[in-house]
């Protein structure tokens, strides 16, 4: 049961023993708060614990259940850190650079998290330094710099991916695996990613992040190339009245109102706030100008909108998106089709078969459409 209470724990409170070993069924946390004026810290451990702990003379202490499949947080004011309750005594220093260390690093999952975080910082620094070195090179042309950046990224990311796969496979029984999994998201085919998820401990499979990935994989498998489209219904914004301020006019529309009607339809999942989506529009316009007619059309579906409805309409008009639209779709279509990033393009055949999906850029769009509309 989730609890929220003030625990009157201090360093003088007797802690539970670690049963004679280095790893216990509970985690003893002792902490130092460096900034002045902080009288309590908030300790959260998954859904199991949400507690305020008093700070006395800059010190606090608490005993929490050990569970390496959960991620915890300790926070106060603008300071905070994650921790993994691994059953070893943990020492926390809450400051501008907060640290969490274990009394027994050789068996500590927390220390694995520390190593992962340190490696992440190192990779970020290496990547920035590598790009800076190339961009500041005086002996390279702009084209040579571009080529060098691409080669650097390919080499760098191959190593980075291998690092995250290794971290993941070595920690499938604890929460560190989910940090590595976040970095690997989108880097594997769905069947490979599904195999990786199956390695996780049962408790980790129940985490909302993992379940979301699994749901997206299932959705993409069900709507893969060669499968028939899956219909959905939303209330789309179709226009405005002349009232002041203008009010949206909604109409219930179905995906099947536009696809499976005898035309090739290039479906563009986008949003007006999405920079990459807007940068893709000229490529869509080029193929639209070339092929639009009785055999081909484009349907843009606005998803995940964060702004008032008129922003979508105005942005589409400004960008010259003079084709079919479904607006105000929210996450309905992205959940059905397992879309985790936009823009996402999909070509649907005249009979409603999904012919291609996931392509992008001028070359990719042209190739996808020209394969069927030469």
C-alpha positions in Angstrom: 0.0 0.0 0.0 1.3 3.4 -0.9 1.9 5.5 2.2 2.6 9.2 2.7 3.7 10.2 6.2 6.4 12.0 8.1 8.9 9.5 9.4 10.7 10.7 12.5 13.9 9.0 11.5 17.3 10.3 12.5 20.8 8.9 12.4 20.4 7.8 16.0 17.5 5.4 15.2 18.4 1.8 15.3 18.5 0.3 11.8 17.6 -3.2 10.8 20.6 -5.6 10.5 21.6 -7.0 7.2 21.1 -10.6 8.4 24.9 -11.1 8.7 25.4 -10.6 4.9 26.1 -7.8 2.6 22.6 -7.8 1.0 19.5 -7.5 3.1 15.7 -7.4 2.6 15.8 -3.7 3.4 18.0 -0.8 2.4 19.4 1.5 5.1 19.8 5.0 3.6 21.8 7.6 5.5 22.1 11.1 4.0 23.7 14.5 4.3 21.9 17.6 3.0 24.5 20.2 2.1 22.3 23.2 1.2 21.0 25.2 4.1 17.4 25.7 5.0 16.1 22.2 4.0 14.1 20.6 6.8 12.9 17.4 5.1 13.5 15.2 2.1 10.9 13.3 0.0 11.7 9.7 -0.5 9.7 7.8 -3.2 10.2 4.2 -4.1 8.0 3.2 -7.1 4.4 3.0 -6.1 5.2 1.4 -2.7 6.5 4.4 -0.8 6.1 8.2 -0.8 7.4 9.6 2.4 8.7 12.8 4.0 11.8 12.4 6.1 13.0 15.1 8.6 16.4 16.6 8.2 18.1 17.2 11.5 21.4 19.1 11.6 21.8 18.4 7.9 21.3 14.6 8.3 18.5 12.2 7.6 18.0 8.4 7.6 15.4 5.9 6.5 15.0 2.2 6.0 13.1 1.1 2.9 12.2 -2.3 1.4 14.8 -3.7 -0.9 13.6 -4.2 -4.5 16.0 -3.8 -7.4 13.1 -3.8 -9.9 12.0 -0.3 -8.7 13.6 3.1 -9.1 13.5 5.5 -6.2 14.0 9.2 -5.8 15.3 11.4 -3.0 14.5 15.1 -3.5 14.3 18.4 -1.6 13.9 21.9 -3.1 15.8 21.8 -6.4 18.0 18.9 -5.4 17.4 15.3 -6.1 18.7 11.9 -7.3 17.6 8.5 -8.3 18.5 5.4 -6.3 18.0 1.6 -6.4 17.1 0.0 -3.2 19.5 -3.0 -3.5 19.6 -4.2 0.1 23.1 -2.7 0.8 23.6 0.3 3.0 23.5 3.5 0.9 25.0 6.9 1.6 23.5 9.9 0.0 24.9 13.4 -0.3 22.3 15.8 -1.5 24.0 18.8 -3.2 24.6 20.5 -6.5 26.2 17.2 -7.6 24.3 14.6 -5.6 25.9 11.2 -5.0 24.6 7.8 -3.9 27.2 5.2 -2.9 27.0 1.7 -1.4 28.9 0.2 1.5 29.4 -2.9 -0.6 30.0 -1.8 -4.2 31.0 -5.3 -5.4 27.4 -6.6 -4.9 25.5 -3.3 -5.2 23.0 -2.7 -8.0 23.2 1.0 -7.1 26.9 1.0 -8.1 25.9 -0.5 -11.4 23.6 2.4 -11.9 26.4 4.8 -10.9 28.7 3.1 -13.5 26.0 3.4 -16.2 25.5 7.1 -15.4 29.2 7.7 -15.5 29.5 5.9 -18.9 26.6 8.0 -20.2 28.3 11.2 -19.2 31.5 10.0 -20.9 29.8 9.1 -24.1 28.1 12.5 -24.3 31.4 14.3 -23.7 33.2 12.2 -26.4 30.4 12.8 -28.9 30.4 16.6 -28.4 34.2 16.7 -28.5 34.3 14.6 -31.7 31.8 16.8 -33.5 33.5 20.0 -32.3 36.9 18.7 -33.5 35.5 18.0 -37.0 33.6 21.2 -37.3 36.6 23.3 -36.2 39.0 21.5 -38.6 40.8 24.1 -40.8 42.0 21.6 -43.3 38.6 20.3 -44.4 35.9 21.6 -46.8 32.3 21.7 -45.7 31.6 18.6 -47.7 34.5 16.8 -46.1 33.3 17.8 -42.7 29.9 16.5 -43.4 31.3 13.1 -44.5 33.6 13.0 -41.5 30.7 13.7 -39.1 28.7 10.8 -40.7 31.6 8.4 -40.4 32.3 9.5 -36.8 28.6 9.1 -35.8 28.5 5.6 -37.4 31.6 4.4 -35.5 30.5 6.1 -32.3 27.0 4.9 -32.3 28.0 1.3 -33.1 30.1 1.3 -29.9 27.4 3.1 -27.9 24.8 0.6 -29.0 27.0 -2.4 -28.0 27.6 -0.7 -24.6 23.8 -0.5 -24.0 23.1 -4.0 -25.2 25.8 -5.3 -22.8 24.4 -3.3 -19.9 20.9 -4.4 -20.7 21.7 -8.1 -20.9 23.7 -8.0 -17.7 21.0 -6.3 -15.7 17.7 -7.9 -16.8 16.8 -8.6 -13.2 17.1 -5.0 -12.1 16.1 -1.5 -13.1 19.4 -0.6 -14.7 18.2 -2.6 -17.7 15.4 -0.1 -18.4 17.8 2.8 -18.6 19.8 0.9 -21.2 16.6 -0.1 -23.0 15.6 3.5 -23.3 18.8 4.1 -25.3 18.1 1.1 -27.5 14.5 2.0 -28.3 14.1 2.2 -32.1 17.4 0.6 -32.8 16.1 -3.0 -33.4 13.5 -4.6 -35.6 10.3 -5.5 -33.7 11.0 -9.2 -33.5 14.5 -8.5 -32.1 13.2 -6.0 -29.6 10.5 -8.5 -28.5 13.2 -11.1 -27.9 15.1 -8.6 -25.7 12.0 -7.7 -23.7 11.4 -11.4 -23.0 14.7 -11.5 -21.1 13.4 -9.2 -18.4 12.4 -10.3 -15.0 8.5 -10.6 -14.6 8.3 -7.5 -12.4 10.2 -5.4 -14.9 7.9 -6.5 -17.7 5.0 -5.0 -15.7 6.6 -1.5 -15.7 4.6 0.9 -17.7 7.5 1.8 -19.9 8.1 -1.8 -20.9 4.3 -2.5 -21.3 4.1 0.6 -23.6 6.9 -0.7 -25.7 5.3 -4.2 -25.9 2.0 -2.7 -26.9 3.7 -0.7 -29.6 5.5 -3.7 -30.9 2.2 -5.7 -31.0 0.5 -2.8 -32.8 3.2 -2.5 -35.4 3.2 -6.3 -36.1 -0.6 -6.1 -36.5 -0.2 -3.2 -39.0 2.9 -4.3 -40.8 3.5 -4.0 -44.5 1.2 -6.4 -46.3 -1.6 -6.2 -43.6 -4.9 -4.4 -44.2 -5.3 -1.0 -42.6 -7.0 -0.8 -39.2 -9.8 1.7 -39.0 -10.4 4.4 -36.3 -12.8 7.2 -35.7 -12.1 10.7 -34.3 -13.8 14.0 -34.0 -11.8 16.1 -36.5 -11.7 19.9 -36.7 -13.2 20.7 -40.1 -13.5 24.4 -40.0 -14.5 27.4 -37.8 -17.5 29.7 -37.4 -17.3 33.5 -37.6 -17.9 33.9 -33.9 -15.3 35.8 -31.9 -13.3 34.1 -30.7 -13.7 31.5 -33.4 -15.0 28.2 -32.3 -14.0 24.8 -33.8 -16.5 22.9 -35.9 -16.1 19.2 -35.4 -17.2 16.2 -37.5 -16.8 12.5 -36.8 -14.5 11.1 -39.4 -13.2 7.6 -40.0 -9.9 6.6 -41.5 -11.8 4.4 -43.9 -13.5 7.6 -45.3 -10.1 8.2 -47.0 -8.3 4.9 -47.5 -9.3 1.7 -49.3 -11.3 3.8 -51.8 -9.5 2.9 -55.0 -6.5 5.3 -54.6 -3.0 5.1 -53.4 -2.9 7.2 -50.2 0.3 8.5 -48.7 -0.6 8.9 -45.0 1.5 11.5 -43.1 1.2 11.4 -39.3 2.4 14.9 -38.1 1.9 17.7 -35.6 2.2 21.5 -36.0 4.8 21.7 -33.2 7.0 19.1 -34.8 10.1 20.5 -36.6 11.0 17.3 -38.5 7.4 17.0 -39.6 7.4 20.5 -41.1 10.8 19.9 -42.7 9.3 16.9 -44.5 6.4 18.9 -46.0 8.4 20.1 -49.1 9.2 16.4 -49.9 5.5 15.6 -49.6 4.6 18.6 -51.8 7.0 17.5 -54.5 5.5 14.0 -54.8 1.9 15.4 -54.5 2.5 17.9 -57.3 3.9 15.0 -59.5 1.3 12.3 -58.8 -1.9 13.8 -57.3 -5.0 12.8 -59.3 -7.4 10.0 -59.7 -4.9 7.4 -58.5 -3.0 9.2 -55.7 -3.6 11.6 -52.8 -2.0 12.5 -49.5 -3.7 12.4 -46.1 -2.1 14.3 -43.2 -3.3 13.2 -39.8 -2.5 15.6 -36.9 -1.6 13.7 -33.7 -0.4 14.7 -30.3 -1.5 18.3 -30.7 -0.4 20.5 -27.9 -1.8 23.8 -29.1 -5.3 25.2 -29.9 -7.0 23.7 -32.9 -6.5 26.8 -35.1 -2.7 26.4 -34.9 -3.0 23.1 -36.8 -5.2 24.7 -39.5 -3.0 27.8 -39.8 0.2 25.8 -39.9 -1.1 23.5 -42.6 -2.2 26.5 -44.7 1.1 28.3 -44.2 3.0 25.2 -45.3 0.8 24.7 -48.4 -0.5 21.3 -47.4 -3.3 21.4 -50.0 -4.4 17.8 -49.6 -6.6 15.7 -47.3 -6.5 16.2 -43.5 -7.7 14.6 -40.3 -7.1 16.9 -37.3 -7.5 16.5 -33.6 -6.6 12.8 -33.7 -4.7 12.7 -30.4 -3.1 9.4 -29.8 -5.8 7.2 -31.3 -4.1 6.4 -34.6 -0.6 6.3 -33.1 -1.7 3.7 -30.5 -3.3 1.6 -33.2 -0.3 1.7 -35.5 2.4 1.6 -32.8 3.9 4.9 -33.9 6.4 6.2 -31.3 7.8 9.1 -33.3 6.7 11.6 -35.9 6.7 12.3 -38.8 5.7 8.7 -39.7 4.7 7.9 -43.3 2.6 5.1 -44.6 1.6 4.2 -48.2 -1.8 2.4 -48.4 -2.9 0.7 -51.6 -6.2 1.1 -53.4 -7.7 -1.9 -51.7 -6.6 -0.8 -48.2 -3.4 -2.9 -48.0 -0.5 -1.3 -46.1 2.2 -1.3 -48.8 5.1 0.5 -47.0 5.7 2.4 -43.8 8.5 4.1 -41.9 10.2 5.7 -44.9 11.2 9.3 -45.0 13.1 12.0 -46.9 12.8 13.0 -50.5 14.6 9.9 -51.7 12.6 7.5 -49.5 9.2 9.1 -50.4 9.9 9.2 -54.1 11.0 5.6 -54.1 8.0 4.4 -52.2 5.5 6.2 -54.4 7.2 5.6 -57.7 7.3 1.8 -57.1 3.5 1.9 -57.6 2.9 5.0 -59.7 5.7 5.1 -62.3 
